[in-house]
Amino acid sequence: MEKVEAAAETRPTAQHVPGTQTCLPRLTLLLPPLLLLLLAGQQSLATRPLLVFLIDGFRYDYMDDLSALPGFRELASSGVKVDYMTPDFPVYLTPTTTH
């Protein structure tokens, strides 16, 4: 009976098998790039293109009276319009004079 117990004690476990401890870190390093490759090959779910209009010099209250701007009225009714926006990089324009 002692020989059976001794054999059970010397049986290799997952901690003693060469290469098993480094398998998980390698897998975690390879998994994100593989997922990105799989996702990059899939088609986009968006069926309509996104158009963003940036209009310099357009006063904040011009959109309040859309009767004078029929093109903008159609865009606002079929798209998305924000009430307020803070630009990330505000533009500071200074007048230049030429002599």
N, CA, C and O atoms as a DFTB+ gen file, in Angstrom:
396 C
 N C O
     1  1       0.793      -1.189       0.000
     2  2       0.000       0.000       0.000
     3  2       0.848       1.272       0.000
     4  3       0.447       2.312      -0.523
     5  1       1.981       1.159       0.578
     6  2       2.861       2.314       0.623
     7  2       3.379       2.664      -0.769
     8  3       3.621       3.833      -1.070
     9  1       3.547       1.657      -1.612
    10  2       4.031       1.910      -2.967
    11  2       2.998       2.665      -3.793
    12  3       3.365       3.512      -4.607
    13  1       1.699       2.371      -3.596
    14  2       0.642       3.072      -4.321
    15  2       0.594       4.531      -3.902
    16  3       0.439       5.409      -4.751
    17  1       0.721       4.806      -2.626
    18  2       0.714       6.181      -2.142
    19  2       1.937       6.940      -2.656
    20  3       1.845       8.118      -3.001
    21  1       3.063       6.267      -2.704
    22  2       4.275       6.918      -3.207
    23  2       4.137       7.240      -4.688
    24  3       4.607       8.282      -5.143
    25  1       3.497       6.357      -5.441
    26  2       3.293       6.611      -6.864
    27  2       2.339       7.772      -7.074
    28  3       2.517       8.554      -8.008
    29  1       1.331       7.899      -6.224
    30  2       0.380       9.001      -6.346
    31  2       1.047      10.324      -6.027
    32  3       0.696      11.353      -6.604
    33  1       2.002      10.307      -5.115
    34  2       2.680      11.542      -4.748
    35  2       3.641      12.012      -5.843
    36  3       3.871      13.213      -5.982
    37  1       4.194      11.102      -6.604
    38  2       5.156      11.489      -7.638
    39  2       4.502      11.776      -8.986
    40  3       5.184      12.177      -9.929
    41  1       3.193      11.576      -9.089
    42  2       2.499      11.853     -10.344
    43  2       2.560      13.360     -10.619
    44  3       2.264      14.149      -9.721
    45  1       2.932      13.777     -11.822
    46  2       3.044      15.216     -12.114
    47  2       1.675      15.886     -12.117
    48  3       0.697      15.336     -12.623
    49  1       1.628      17.069     -11.548
    50  2       0.409      17.882     -11.568
    51  2       0.581      18.967     -12.622
    52  3       1.624      19.051     -13.271
    53  1      -0.432      19.788     -12.788
    54  2      -0.370      20.854     -13.789
    55  2       0.727      21.858     -13.474
    56  3       1.251      22.511     -14.376
    57  1       1.076      21.984     -12.196
    58  2       2.128      22.925     -11.824
    59  2       3.506      22.413     -12.222
    60  3       4.425      23.208     -12.419
    61  1       3.664      21.083     -12.343
    62  2       4.964      20.512     -12.645
    63  2       5.147      20.155     -14.115
    64  3       6.257      19.815     -14.523
    65  1       4.108      20.221     -14.907
    66  2       4.231      19.882     -16.322
    67  2       4.885      21.060     -17.036
    68  3       4.379      22.178     -16.942
    69  1       5.976      20.851     -17.738
    70  2       6.662      21.960     -18.418
    71  2       5.760      22.635     -19.453
    72  3       5.083      21.968     -20.236
    73  1       5.763      23.964     -19.443
    74  2       5.014      24.727     -20.435
    75  2       3.601      25.090     -20.038
    76  3       2.996      25.938     -20.694
    77  1       3.039      24.489     -18.993
    78  2       1.649      24.796     -18.648
    79  2       1.523      26.125     -17.931
    80  3       0.473      26.762     -18.009
    81  1       2.564      26.563     -17.234
    82  2       2.479      27.834     -16.527
    83  2       2.599      29.015     -17.485
    84  3       2.080      30.092     -17.191
    85  1       3.254      28.846     -18.599
    86  2       3.419      29.947     -19.549
    87  2       2.346      29.945     -20.629
    88  3       2.307      30.859     -21.453
    89  1       1.489      28.958     -20.644
    90  2       0.459      28.871     -21.678
    91  2      -0.582      29.976     -21.529
    92  3      -0.981      30.588     -22.520
    93  1      -1.022      30.236     -20.309
    94  2      -2.070      31.235     -20.098
    95  2      -1.604      32.648     -20.439
    96  3      -2.332      33.361     -21.130
    97  1      -0.425      33.090     -19.991
    98  2       0.009      34.431     -20.405
    99  2       0.163      34.568     -21.912
   100  3      -0.138      35.622     -22.473
   101  1       0.629      33.514     -22.572
   102  2       0.752      33.579     -24.030
   103  2      -0.614      33.695     -24.678
   104  3      -0.792      34.428     -25.651
   105  1      -1.572      32.971     -24.133
   106  2      -2.926      33.023     -24.682
   107  2      -3.535      34.403     -24.493
   108  3      -4.206      34.911     -25.391
   109  1      -3.308      35.019     -23.330
   110  2      -3.861      36.351     -23.097
   111  2      -3.191      37.399     -23.974
   112  3      -3.796      38.430     -24.270
   113  1      -1.958      37.157     -24.394
   114  2      -1.300      38.089     -25.313
   115  2      -1.766      37.905     -26.748
   116  3      -1.797      38.867     -27.515
   117  1      -2.124      36.701     -27.115
   118  2      -2.528      36.427     -28.493
   119  2      -4.017      36.634     -28.735
   120  3      -4.425      36.888     -29.869
   121  1      -4.825      36.532     -27.705
   122  2      -6.272      36.599     -27.887
   123  2      -6.767      37.962     -28.380
   124  3      -7.553      37.987     -29.326
   125  1      -6.360      39.095     -27.802
   126  2      -6.865      40.387     -28.313
   127  2      -6.548      40.647     -29.780
   128  3      -7.445      41.071     -30.509
   129  1      -5.312      40.417     -30.263
   130  2      -5.083      40.636     -31.699
   131  2      -5.910      39.711     -32.585
   132  3      -6.361      40.120     -33.655
   133  1      -6.113      38.473     -32.151
   134  2      -6.935      37.559     -32.943
   135  2      -8.379      38.029     -33.008
   136  3      -9.015      37.952     -34.059
   137  1      -8.899      38.516     -31.887
   138  2     -10.266      39.040     -31.889
   139  2     -10.383      40.266     -32.784
   140  3     -11.378      40.427     -33.490
   141  1      -9.375      41.130     -32.759
   142  2      -9.407      42.310     -33.624
   143  2      -9.390      41.923     -35.095
   144  3     -10.076      42.542     -35.908
   145  1      -8.619      40.911     -35.439
   146  2      -8.597      40.455     -36.828
   147  2      -9.947      39.889     -37.247
   148  3     -10.400      40.123     -38.367
   149  1     -10.584      39.153     -36.361
   150  2     -11.900      38.603     -36.686
   151  2     -12.939      39.702     -36.846
   152  3     -13.760      39.660     -37.762
   153  1     -12.902      40.688     -35.951
   154  2     -13.874      41.775     -36.029
   155  2     -13.612      42.684     -37.221
   156  3     -14.555      43.237     -37.787
   157  1     -12.365      42.850     -37.610
   158  2     -12.044      43.708     -38.751
   159  2     -12.560      43.113     -40.048
   160  3     -12.862      43.851     -40.986
   161  1     -12.666      41.811     -40.119
   162  2     -13.148      41.159     -41.328
   163  2     -14.651      41.217     -41.486
   164  3     -15.163      40.962     -42.576
   165  1     -15.370      41.546     -40.428
   166  2     -16.827      41.590     -40.503
   167  2     -17.270      42.912     -41.118
   168  3     -16.592      43.931     -40.980
   169  1     -18.403      42.885     -41.789
   170  2     -18.932      44.104     -42.388
   171  2     -19.557      44.977     -41.309
   172  3     -20.024      44.490     -40.279
   173  1     -19.554      46.255     -41.569
   174  2     -20.153      47.202     -40.643
   175  2     -21.665      47.046     -40.646
   176  3     -22.271      46.772     -41.682
   177  1     -22.265      47.222     -39.477
   178  2     -23.712      47.118     -39.374
   179  2     -24.411      48.402     -39.822
   180  3     -25.617      48.393     -40.072
   181  1     -23.673      49.494     -39.925
   182  2     -24.277      50.754     -40.347
   183  2     -24.622      50.681     -41.829
   184  3     -23.799      50.289     -42.657
   185  1     -25.845      51.064     -42.145
   186  2     -26.268      51.038     -43.541
   187  2     -26.290      52.431     -44.145
   188  3     -26.286      52.578     -45.367
   189  1     -26.314      53.456     -43.300
   190  2     -26.347      54.825     -43.797
   191  2     -25.062      55.539     -43.402
   192  3     -24.575      55.364     -42.286
   193  1     -24.512      56.339     -44.303
   194  2     -23.290      57.064     -43.945
   195  2     -23.598      58.188     -42.954
   196  3     -24.722      58.688     -42.897
   197  1     -22.606      58.569     -42.190
   198  2     -22.738      59.644     -41.215
   199  2     -22.155      60.920     -41.811
   200  3     -21.001      60.946     -42.240
   201  1     -22.954      61.962     -41.832
   202  2     -22.501      63.272     -42.296
   203  2     -22.513      64.226     -41.116
   204  3     -23.512      64.325     -40.404
   205  1     -21.421      64.919     -40.910
   206  2     -21.316      65.900     -39.836
   207  2     -21.085      67.255     -40.483
   208  3     -20.155      67.422     -41.273
   209  1     -21.933      68.221     -40.148
   210  2     -21.814      69.572     -40.686
   211  2     -21.193      70.467     -39.628
   212  3     -21.727      70.600     -38.527
   213  1     -20.080      71.071     -39.957
   214  2     -19.450      72.064     -39.101
   215  2     -19.531      73.391     -39.837
   216  3     -18.939      73.559     -40.904
   217  1     -20.265      74.325     -39.263
   218  2     -20.521      75.588     -39.948
   219  2     -19.903      76.712     -39.132
   220  3     -20.348      76.996     -38.020
   221  1     -18.885      77.349     -39.680
   222  2     -18.220      78.448     -39.001
   223  2     -19.009      79.733     -39.234
   224  3     -19.410      80.023     -40.361
   225  1     -19.227      80.488     -38.187
   226  2     -19.939      81.751     -38.294
   227  2     -21.451      81.614     -38.290
   228  3     -22.143      82.589     -38.585
   229  1     -21.981      80.474     -37.977
   230  2     -23.428      80.240     -37.936
   231  2     -23.901      80.553     -36.527
   232  3     -23.550      79.852     -35.578
   233  1     -24.696      81.601     -36.393
   234  2     -25.141      82.015     -35.058
   235  2     -25.980      80.950     -34.393
   236  3     -26.631      80.146     -35.061
   237  1     -25.961      80.948     -33.067
   238  2     -26.670      79.931     -32.296
   239  2     -28.177      79.972     -32.516
   240  3     -28.840      78.940     -32.416
   241  1     -28.729      81.144     -32.815
   242  2     -30.184      81.251     -32.927
   243  2     -30.686      81.143     -34.371
   244  3     -31.886      81.290     -34.602
   245  1     -29.823      80.895     -35.332
   246  2     -30.280      80.718     -36.714
   247  2     -31.177      79.495     -36.857
   248  3     -32.085      79.498     -37.688
   249  1     -30.946      78.466     -36.077
   250  2     -31.754      77.254     -36.180
   251  2     -33.127      77.422     -35.540
   252  3     -34.008      76.587     -35.748
   253  1     -33.324      78.492     -34.761
   254  2     -34.642      78.723     -34.156
   255  2     -35.678      79.100     -35.204
   256  3     -36.851      78.753     -35.064
   257  1     -35.263      79.802     -36.248
   258  2     -36.181      80.208     -37.311
   259  2     -35.856      79.406     -38.569
   260  3     -35.166      79.888     -39.467
   261  1     -36.359      78.187     -38.619
   262  2     -36.060      77.311     -39.747
   263  2     -36.925      77.590     -40.971
   264  3     -36.712      76.982     -42.021
   265  1     -37.884      78.484     -40.862
   266  2     -38.713      78.779     -42.029
   267  2     -37.888      79.471     -43.118
   268  3     -38.174      79.322     -44.307
   269  1     -36.874      80.219     -42.712
   270  2     -36.025      80.892     -43.691
   271  2     -34.950      79.956     -44.250
   272  3     -34.277      80.292     -45.225
   273  1     -34.791      78.795     -43.637
   274  2     -33.749      77.858     -44.058
   275  2     -34.368      76.489     -44.335
   276  3     -34.261      75.592     -43.499
   277  1     -35.015      76.309     -45.492
   278  2     -35.713      75.044     -45.742
   279  2     -34.778      73.830     -45.798
   280  3     -35.170      72.735     -45.395
   281  1     -33.570      74.008     -46.282
   282  2     -32.629      72.881     -46.320
   283  2     -32.258      72.415     -44.920
   284  3     -32.185      71.215     -44.654
   285  1     -32.024      73.368     -44.033
   286  2     -31.701      73.012     -42.656
   287  2     -32.914      72.454     -41.925
   288  3     -32.774      71.605     -41.045
   289  1     -34.088      72.921     -42.280
   290  2     -35.313      72.391     -41.664
   291  2     -35.436      70.902     -41.974
   292  3     -35.768      70.105     -41.097
   293  1     -35.167      70.534     -43.220
   294  2     -35.239      69.122     -43.603
   295  2     -34.162      68.299     -42.891
   296  3     -34.428      67.186     -42.438
   297  1     -32.957      68.842     -42.794
   298  2     -31.892      68.132     -42.086
   299  2     -32.226      67.944     -40.609
   300  3     -31.997      66.870     -40.052
   301  1     -32.763      68.980     -39.975
   302  2     -33.087      68.885     -38.550
   303  2     -34.235      67.921     -38.298
   304  3     -34.265      67.255     -37.263
   305  1     -35.188      67.835     -39.235
   306  2     -36.334      66.944     -39.012
   307  2     -35.986      65.480     -39.266
   308  3     -36.592      64.593     -38.666
   309  1     -35.024      65.215     -40.142
   310  2     -34.696      63.819     -40.449
   311  2     -33.381      63.364     -39.823
   312  3     -32.967      62.222     -40.018
   313  1     -32.735      64.229     -39.089
   314  2     -31.449      63.861     -38.494
   315  2     -31.416      64.168     -37.015
   316  3     -32.433      64.090     -36.326
   317  1     -30.254      64.512     -36.541
   318  2     -30.039      64.807     -35.129
   319  2     -29.537      66.229     -35.014
   320  3     -28.690      66.667     -35.793
   321  1     -30.064      66.946     -34.040
   322  2     -29.671      68.332     -33.806
   323  2     -29.386      68.484     -32.322
   324  3     -30.178      68.049     -31.486
   325  1     -28.264      69.095     -31.995
   326  2     -27.920      69.310     -30.591
   327  2     -28.295      70.729     -30.195
   328  3     -28.265      71.646     -31.016
   329  1     -28.645      70.896     -28.936
   330  2     -28.989      72.222     -28.439
   331  2     -27.758      73.000     -27.984
   332  3     -27.754      74.230     -28.018
   333  1     -26.725      72.296     -27.562
   334  2     -25.558      72.967     -27.021
   335  2     -24.326      72.108     -27.278
   336  3     -24.394      70.880     -27.228
   337  1     -23.209      72.757     -27.551
   338  2     -21.965      72.035     -27.754
   339  2     -20.798      72.896     -27.292
   340  3     -20.742      74.091     -27.583
   341  1     -19.879      72.284     -26.578
   342  2     -18.646      72.956     -26.197
   343  2     -17.524      72.333     -27.013
   344  3     -17.242      71.145     -26.859
   345  1     -16.880      73.103     -27.874
   346  2     -15.818      72.521     -28.700
   347  2     -14.603      72.151     -27.851
   348  3     -14.290      72.817     -26.865
   349  1     -13.934      71.089     -28.251
   350  2     -12.720      70.670     -27.554
   351  2     -11.581      71.651     -27.783
   352  3     -10.803      71.939     -26.874
   353  1     -11.493      72.152     -28.986
   354  2     -10.439      73.081     -29.339
   355  2     -11.082      74.361     -29.876
   356  3     -11.259      74.501     -31.086
   357  1     -11.432      75.294     -28.990
   358  2     -12.071      76.522     -29.477
   359  2     -11.120      77.322     -30.371
   360  3      -9.912      77.374     -30.140
   361  1     -11.686      77.924     -31.365
   362  2     -10.909      78.714     -32.317
   363  2     -11.039      80.178     -31.927
   364  3     -12.141      80.705     -31.777
   365  1      -9.912      80.807     -31.768
   366  2      -9.903      82.232     -31.459
   367  2      -9.391      82.968     -32.690
   368  3      -8.218      82.863     -33.048
   369  1     -10.274      83.704     -33.325
   370  2      -9.910      84.440     -34.528
   371  2      -9.623      85.885     -34.159
   372  3     -10.363      86.502     -33.393
   373  1      -8.565      86.405     -34.700
   374  2      -8.248      87.815     -34.490
   375  2      -8.243      88.493     -35.851
   376  3      -7.745      87.932     -36.827
   377  1      -8.791      89.685     -35.917
   378  2      -8.819      90.375     -37.209
   379  2      -7.407      90.808     -37.609
   380  3      -6.600      91.233     -36.782
   381  1      -7.153      90.687     -38.877
   382  2      -5.860      91.142     -39.391
   383  2      -6.103      92.369     -40.253
   384  3      -7.105      92.462     -40.963
   385  1      -5.204      93.270     -40.180
   386  2      -5.325      94.484     -40.995
   387  2      -4.161      94.528     -41.974
   388  3      -3.026      94.193     -41.636
   389  1      -4.464      94.936     -43.165
   390  2      -3.415      95.100     -44.171
   391  2      -3.336      96.573     -44.521
   392  3      -4.352      97.261     -44.609
   393  1      -2.148      97.033     -44.715
   394  2      -1.959      98.463     -45.042
   395  2      -1.586      98.626     -46.474
   396  3      -1.386      99.750     -46.936
